[in-house]
Amino acid sequence: MKRLPVVAVVGAPNVGKSSLVNRIMRRRDAVVSERPGTTRDRAYNRAEWAGHEFTLVDTGGMEPRAKVGLEALVTLQARVAVEEADVVLHLTDARLGVTEADGAIARELRRARAKAVLAVNKLDNPADDTERHRFYSLGEGEPHAVSAIHGLGVGDLLDDVVSLLPEYEADMEIESPRLAIVGRPNVGKSTLLNRLLGAERAVVSERAGTTTDAVAGEIEVDVDGEAERYLLLDTAGVSKGARRAEGVPYYSSLRTSEAIRRSDVSLLLVDAVDGIVAGDLRIAREIEEAGSSCGVVVNKRDLVQAERLEEIEGLISARLTDLKPRTVRISALTGAGVDGVLPFAARLGRAYRLRLPTHEVAEFIGDVVGRSAPPKGVKIRYATQTGSAPPRFTLFANRPKDLPESYLRYIENSLRERYDLWGVSVRIRVKSSR
């Protein structure tokens, strides 16, 4: 499922951002006041114009010169919205003219990835929009004259905004999350797939390399009383020389890599008889680099002693230190433990798609910092989640370059512990709060 394009409305305090959002949404949900700073957090709304759906983000007033206090935190929230956006609508106030804050915001937007559209609000007389011409000095293209209160010019403004959005099919069918079963040749992937699907969908043989296509089947998983559907992928085993080989081994390896890149959850199947070998570690690195989530399924548990299984799980903890995946023990041949595989994968999928409220992230990171402060006088002023699948977080610090990797790992592990993110790539960026 592709996300909706994002449009963020930003501007200095009290220029009418929430009034404009209410006009676009045709309602009055946001608190509107003459007092600056009424809107503090980012507010997300699903909007539509001329057949184009998008996520509309209302933000608090940006005060780029603010370094501390509430104004600085509100400005950080707005900057996060700019990072997430495909199009940024910069709203200004005709009655105030071009302010120092308008200029500072325009300079920030020129460095942003998103495309910017400039609008001049509070031009309530449709016969006279001459005041908008002063805003050409901001260097953001043509200033659109609007009146958020009366709705004047809003339609033309939205026509311009939606013309800049990336393509998105509003009626596109929501695709089920993808689950890939990956591993070296002959570790039992196709046998496990057939167990899960209840049919002989993949060719199974004792000869390594007999599965060459990614075979898909859709399956329903019950997790905590809720049904979830997954598209189940089987892949050819990745052999040591697959990248250098010609023909079937090489192309099967490419298909496996593509399945890993396309999947939300990758289950790495390992052989309990062989234990953890270099080939397993290579695939685990590929899963992490692709940004997929990873769980380890230890197959052929019926062929080894319990002590051997414990040894393998210890090796997984010691060697796969980046993703820190959990494990489940099965025998694909006899079916032992197989009923736990899909709930195991679905829990990974939920963690992979984790989305947390901004205030919760900020409070949790504040508690983590309170337990162990960063070294070298670094202060983490704010934190937010800036993406999911996999979860991505941004920390705002006074001296981001002085924050050591060991401290970022401490925060990462704290997030894993709190939100059960074992096996999920947790990505953390640090930006300046100045």
Buried (B, 14 or more C-beta within 10 A) or exposed (E): EEEBBBBBBBBBBBBBBBBBBBBBBEEEEBEBEEEBBBBBBBBBBEBBBEEBBBBBBBBBBBBBEBEEEEBBBBBBBBBBBBBBBBBBBBBBBBEBEBEEBBBBBBEBBEEBEBBBBBBBBBBBEEEEBEBBEBBEEBEBEEBBBBBBBBEBBBEEBBEBBBEBBEEBEEEEEEEBBBBBBBBBBBBBBBBBBBBBBEEEBBBBEEEBBBBBEBBBBEBEBEBEEEEBBBBBBBBBBBBBEBEEBEEEBBBBBEBBBBBBBBBBBBBBBBBBEBBBEEBBBBBBEBBBEBBBBBBBBBBBBBEBEEEBBEBBBEBBEEEBEBBBBBBBBBBBBEEEBBEEBBBBBBBBBBBBBBEBEBEEBBEBBEEBBEEEEBEEEBEBBBBBBBBBBBBBBBBBBBBBEBBEEEBBBBBBBBBBEEBBBBBBBBBBBBBEBE
